[in-house]
Amino acid sequence: MGLANEFEVLVVGGGPSGATCALNLAASGVEVALLEKESIPRFKLCAGGLSRRAQRHLGLDVSAAILNHVEALELLGHHRLRLRKESTTLFGSIVDRRRFDSIIVHEARKAGCVVIDNAEVRKATFADSDAKLTCGGGETFRSRAVLGADGARSVIRRSLGLKRLKHHGVTVMFELEPNGPATLAENVIKFDFGVVRDGYVWIFPRGKRFSVGLVTSRCRVSDPKSRILSYVAEDEALSGGFDVRFRGGSVVPFWTGEHALGNGGCILAGDAAGLIDSFVGEGLSWAIRSGQLAASAILSTRKRSRSYRHLHSAYFGLLKQEVLPELRRALWFGRFAYKCPELVFKGVSKLAHNRDLLGKLAQNEIPYRSLIADMLKQLVRLR
């Protein structure tokens, strides 16, 4: 747009959705700036599970951020039913989110994106063809289009006057550091569905350390930190062998389909749009994909018109083709699975023995449509 602090597109948030969008736009010659409220690289509360689908969507070399390769998956159900599955191919990887997010931001900067960190957007105002963002230090930025990728407590969402995301879950995470010779396998991820309602406890490797935490789609959980500490103390493999450190907790905006994803020339992606799988709480692959689709919508809109008035419609149309149907099925499947956990666990166990179901699920290579169809067939047989 020619003047300092004026750009064609402003991206708010330097996580995977925002950085991916900024990268794709800059690579296509769009004048874009990315505003991140913290100093890059920054800490992100996340277990770090990176699926094959997410890696495929991203298409970047993120090997420098990978802490572990996952070769086995263990599920524990109610009444302590256990299912373990090895895979001939990797289930996925565990990444350090500081490094992972920084890699995408670095690629966006190399492509021509102006990256401005320590720039916390406090206020946003929108007119027909102009957006004005004001940061905490008083600095202002203007653009013709905005992507809000600023997380579950999105300032951009509030500034648009959109309703608050209704369905929030809860997550807390601790880090375990070995303090003796005993340790856990560094290539296995574990999900325990028998601890918290409508959710699970996880144990993931993180290099030589491990993360343990819980996530639930329920908006209120009584003392989640104590639940994890008790879980660790009662597990023979964990108690006494690790130093336990609390890393943080946050709300998780699960997709339920009832909220808007932007308005006019301003759109939302990733957690700001609530694009998180409401069954397993996975949001990284959807953050990356929504950032790519946001860039595609911006590029297609600017080809047709100098105005971004219809950007939201173009973006929503792309999401409806690919992302939203899958998240809707995740919602349906999750509601059934958490209502009838043993029935679903037995069905999944049976399917897993017949073929590499768990491998495809962990790699995000099997859509919920196929999973639901197979489960229905299996449940008929179980009856």
FENVEN-V488767 format. One line per field, one symbol per residue. burial: # if it has 24 or more other C-alpha atoms within 12 Angstrom, else .. A space follows every 50 residues. Layout:
burial->???
//
This chain:
burial->....######################...#########.#...####### #####.##.#.#..##############....#####..########### #########.#.#####.########..#######....########### ##########...###############....################## #######.##########..#..##.###.##.....##..#.#....## #######.########################################## ##....##########.##...#############.##..#.#######. ##...##########.##..##.##........
//
